[in-house]
Amino acid sequence: MSEPKKLKIGIPKGSLQKTTVELFARAGFRIEVSGRSYYPAIDDPEIECILIRAQEMARYVEQGVMDAGITGIDWVLENGADVEELADLRAPWPNYRPVRWVLAVKHGSPIERVEQLQGKRIATEAVGMTERYLAKHGVAAEIEFSWGATEVKPPVLADAIVDVSETGSSLRANNLDVIDTVLVSTPRFIANKDACADSWKRQKMERLLMLVRGAIAAADRVGLMMDVPRDHLEKVVAILPALVTPTIASLSDESWASVTTVIEEKLVRDLVPQLSEAGAKGIVEFPLNKIID
């Protein structure tokens, strides 16, 4: 009897891990990470999960150790990995928002431009990325791999750093000034090229991504449902955001209609009072799990 087919997916260990597990849960896949095991359980018998650091993910996907995985585009470029990118997974959650790799120096440093780093020392975890960035600007500098706490190294241990920043709080806390942005990175779903060429694995990945994208699309949106007198319907619909196309249905009382729509959650607190004042009744806000186009 042949072995059942499996899709091996790398789950990023570290800062992306918690959000990734929550994203899969929203998409309908329950992942359980227990103890020190690097093989989380998932409630889909056709998927096998492996915990791997995001920095290493692209290399293992390229080699076929895993069929697919989630990692930042920064680490794909840093590793020079030859993989297929199937989706940009940026989302309004911690660690899934865009992050910047920045060139920074200590406040008060005489270095204000990348060209002034000629012959200087730069500390970074992303050596390859920094080498390519400097080469683009025609600058030759000493690039030193940093094992951590990179932001504390200027000005004693390094003249400048290239480090990742999501909010800028760590840079400000360490009195650093940003000279330039080296790269803007977001989480990507990447796949091995041979896995993409396998029709079963490709279909499995595409179905998974349809649900994952649907969960991301619903992340900052809610549904609104309300009853509206027909002589107020035009006024109520006019209040809804321009890009919204509501569903309008008849009720048993022909003088009333039911209106259902999806809007950004941040608009609710201003929109609901306006809808009520325009004549809408029984307004119900409800959460969304997925929006599938």
N, C-alpha and C positions, 0 to 999 in steps of 0.2 A: 504494500500500500504506500502511495506517495505521501510525502510530508505535506500538511496543509500549508497553503500559501500564507506568507506573512509580509507585512510592510514594516520595516525597521525604521523607527523615527527617533531622532536625537532630541531630547528635552534639555534645554540649557540649564546647567547647574549654576547656582549663584544668584545674581541680582534679577535675572529674568525668570527664574524658576517659579516663584509663587504666582506671578501674573500669568505665565504660560499655562500652569495647571488650572487657574481660574478661567482662562480663555477657553480651554478645551472643555471645561465643565459647562460653560455657556453654550458651546457648540454641540453639547450632548454626549461628551466623552468623559467619563469619570476616571481620573488618574489618582492612584494612591501611592504616595511615597512613604516608605516605612524604614525606620532605623537607618542603617548605613548601607543599605542595598542600593546599587546603582541601576537596578532593573525594576522600575515602578510597575505596578499592576495597572492595567487599563481594561475597561469593561467592553472591549471589542476583541474577539478571538483572532481577528485578522491583523491586529497591530501589536507590535512589540516595541516597548519604549526603553531607551537607554539614557541615563543622565550623563551628560558630557559638558565640560566647561565651554562656554560660548567661544572662547579664544581658539579652541581646538576643533570646533564643530565642522567647519568647512573642509578641513584637511581630511577628516574621517569620512565625510560624505563623498568627497572626490575619490577617495580610495575604494569606496563601496562597502566599507565596514557598516555604514548605515545607508539606507535608501534615501533618507531625507532628514532634515533637521531645521531648527529655528536658531538663528544667530543674527547679529548685526551685520550690515553690509561692510562695516569697518573691518571686521575680522575676516570676511571673505576676501577683501582687497589686501589686507595685511598678509594673509597666507598665499595670495596669488592663486587661489583655488579655482580650478576649471569645473564649475558646477552650473546647473540650471537654476535660475531664480524664478520661482513660480508665483510669488506673491510678496507684496510689501504689506507688513502687518502693523503698521503704525496705528496706535489706538490711544484714546484719552485716559490711559492708566499709567501708574508709576512704572518706569523703565521701558514702556512701550511707546513713549513719546519720542520725537526726534531728539538726539543728543549731538552736541558739538565737540569735535576734537579741536582744541584751540592751542595756539602758540602764546605762551604767557611768560612774563618776567616780573620780578619783584618791583613793587611800586617805588618809583624814584630811580629806577635803572636808567642809564643813558641809552639803552637799546630801545629804539622806538619802531624800527622797521626790520623785516626779515633780512634784508641785505646787510645789516650791521652784525649779523651772527657769523660772518665769515671768520673761521678759525676758532669759534667759541665752542663751549660744551653744552649739549642739550640732553636732558634726561627724559625718557619716555618709555612706555610699555609697547608702543607701536613703532618699532624701529624702521620697518620697511616703508610704512606710510610716511614717516618723517623724512626718510631718505629721498623718496620720490618727490615730496613737497619741496625740499631744499633744492633738488636737482632742477625742478621747474623754474626756480628763481635764480639758478646759477650760483648757489651758495655752497661752499664746502665747509662743513663743521664736524666736530666730534660728537657722534650720537652714542649715548650710553643707555643700555637697557636698565630700566628702573623696576625693581622688585616690589614696589609699593610706596605709599606715602610720597608720591612724586611731587605734590604741591609744596612740600616743606623744603625742597632742595635748593631753590634759588635763595640768596645769591652765592652761598658758600660752596655747595656741592655741584652746582650747575649754573650756567648763565641764564638759561631759559628752560622751559619744559614744553612738551606737547602732551596734553592730558585731556581726558574726556570730562565733559560737564553737561549736566541736564538742567540745573537751575542756576549755576554760578555761585551758589552759597559757599562751597569749599574754597573757591578762588578768592572770594571776598574775605573769608575768614582768615586766609593766609596772606592777605595784603598783596595780591597778584593783579597785574593789569594784563588784559588780553590785547595782543598785537594783531592777531589775524585768526581767522577760522580756517583750519586745515581741511576739515571734512564734516559734513552733516550726515549722521547715520540713523537708520531706522531698522527695526527687526525685519528679517526676511525669512520666508520659507524657501529653502534651497533643496535641490534634489540631485542625486547622482545621475549622470547622463544615461548610463545603461538602464537604471531603474525607470527613467522617463521613456525609454524605448520599449519597455515591457508593458504591453497593453493592460494587463491586470493591475500592475502597480500604478500606472499612470491614471487609470480610472479611479482607483482607490484614493489616490492623492487629490484628484480633482473633486471628488465627492466630499472628502474631508475639508478641503479648502472652501467649497461652497458654503458649508456650515460655519466654518471659522469666520469667513468674510461676513456672513449674515450676523454673527454674534457681534463683530466689531461695528457693523453698520448700526446696530441697535443700541450700542453702548451709551450714547448720549441723547437718546430719543425716547419719547413716551407716546402712548396713544391717548387720544381724547375722544370721548363719545358724549353726545348731547342730544336732547330733543329740542326742536326749534319750530315755532309757529311758521307756517308757510309765508305769511305776510312779513316775517322778519328774516326769512332765509337769505335773501340777497345781502342784507346788511351784515349778517353773521358771517357768511362765506367771505365777504370782502375784508373782514378783520384778519382772517387766517393768512399766514405768510404766503408770499407770491408763488413760491415753488411748491406749495402744498396743493395736491388735488384730492379733496375730500370725497368720501363715499357718501352719497345721499340716498336714503331709502325711505319708502313710504311706510306710514304707520296705519293701524286700523282706523284711527281718526284721520281722515284725509286732510284735515286742516293743519296737521303736524307732520314733520319729517324728522328722521333720525340722521344725524351727521357724525361720521367717524373719520378721524384723520390722525396723522403721525406728525409730531413736531419735535424740535430740539427741546430738551428738558429745561434749559436755561430760560426759555421764553414763557414757561407756564405761569409764573407768578404775575407777569404783566398781562398775559393774554386772557386768562380765565376771568378776571373781573370785567374786562372789556366785553367778552362774550356774554356774560351774565347781563350786563347793562344793555346789550343789543337785543336781548330777548331769549337767549338760550336757557334751557332749564335742565335739571338733572344731569349736570356736567360731571362726568366720571373720568378720572385720570387713571391709566393702567400701565404697568411696566411691560416692556417688550424683551423677549429673549433673542430673537433673530429677525432680520429683515432680508429676505431673499429676493433679489431682482429677477 
